[in-house]
Amino acid sequence: MTMQYDVKAAHAEATGTMVAYRTRVKGYQLLSGGTAGDIVFKDGGSGGIERLRVNISTNQAPISTNIPGEGILFNTDVHVTLPATAKITVFYG
């Protein structure tokens, strides 16, 4: 059995690239901040391939999700689009 590699974290409070290289997203924790909408994870910048979409409601409790298996592979980078006041922490490695 091989050892699990280090898991890192990145936090964002606005739309943008969270990790600028190839990696696997292992999980996330998000907070709506009072704004409903979709949180969209893309591979390859804002115009890249959509890998994950999470819908949040206005007054939703914080969500913490582990992604099963080895996580979701992002070949280029991890770009996240957030609703106006949402916040997210992504766990990757």
Buried (B, 14 or more C-beta within 10 A) or exposed (E): EEEEEEEEBBEBEEBEBBBEEEBBBBBBBBBBBEEBBEBBBBBBEEEBEEBBEBEBEEEBEEBEEEBEEEBBEBEBBBBBBBBEEBBBBBBBB
